[in-house]
Amino acid sequence: MKVPKEIRTYCPRCKKYTLHSVTLYKPGKRRSLAQGERRYRAKQKGYGSKRKPEQKRTAKVTKKQVLKLKCRVCGYILHRKGIRLKKLEIVEKL
């Protein structure tokens, strides 16, 4: 699916429709000292099996792609709900 590099949409901070630059959302690096990560490592330690079962087969072929929209006026970043698609292409003009 092709998505334009710039989208004119509503900005909640400006309270009007402004131009937004579009990028693909990517999750950041996981923090090793976060409580959940520490708990997970502690549970993995020692004898016995894994904490969660290894998935044998995958049900879904695609992942949900989330668009990150940044307002050109105030710099406010909002996420556009994920769409299931195999390939996302950000193009200059449609």
N, C-alpha and C positions, 0 to 999 in steps of 0.2 A: 504494500500500500504506500502510495506517495503522499507525503504531508508537506505543506508549504513551510518555508523557513520562518515566515512571519504570519501571524494570525491576528486579526482585529477582533478582540473579545473583551468581556467585562472585567474590569479591575476593581475588586472590593475596597482597596485603599483609596484609589482616585474617585471611586463611585461613578465611573463612566466608562464607556467603551474606548479602549486605547489599543495601540499596536503592541503585540507581545512577540518576543523571539522564542522559537521553539527548539528544544533539545530533547534528547532521550534521557529519561531518568535512570541513573545507575546507583544501586545501593553502595554506601561508603564502606570503608574497611571496618571489620568487627573489632570492638574493643576487648582485649584479652582480660582486662580487669573488671569488666561488667559483671554484675551478680549472676546473671543467667549463664554466662560463659564459664565462670568459676565453678558453679554448681554442676554444669555439664561435664567439665574436666574431672571433677571429683568423682562423679558417678561412673565415668568411663574407666577410672583407675582400678587396679586390682584384678581379681579373677572373675570369671563369669562371662556372660554374653554382652552384647552391645546394649546401650540404654534404650534405643529404639530399633525396631526391626528393619533390616535392609529391604528396600522395595524390590520385588521380583520383576514386576512389569510396570511400565508407565501407562497411565490411562490417557493422558493428554499428549498431543503432538506439538502444540504451540504453548508459548508463555504469554502472559498478559503484559503488553508493552504500555508503560505509563509516559505521557508527555509532560515535560517540565516547561511551563510558560513563564517567561520573565517580562514584566511590564517595562516598556521602553521609557516611560515617564518617571515612575517612582522606584523601579527596581524590585517591586514585590514579586515573589515567586509563588506560583500556584501549580498544583498538579492536576492534569486532566485524566479522568478515570481510564484505567487500562482497557485496551481493546485486544482481543485475541487475534494475532496474526503471525505468520511465519517470518515475513520480512518487512521492516519499516524503513522507508527511504525519505530523508528530509531533502527536499529539492528547493531550488532558488525561486522559481515561479511555476505555477500549475497551468 
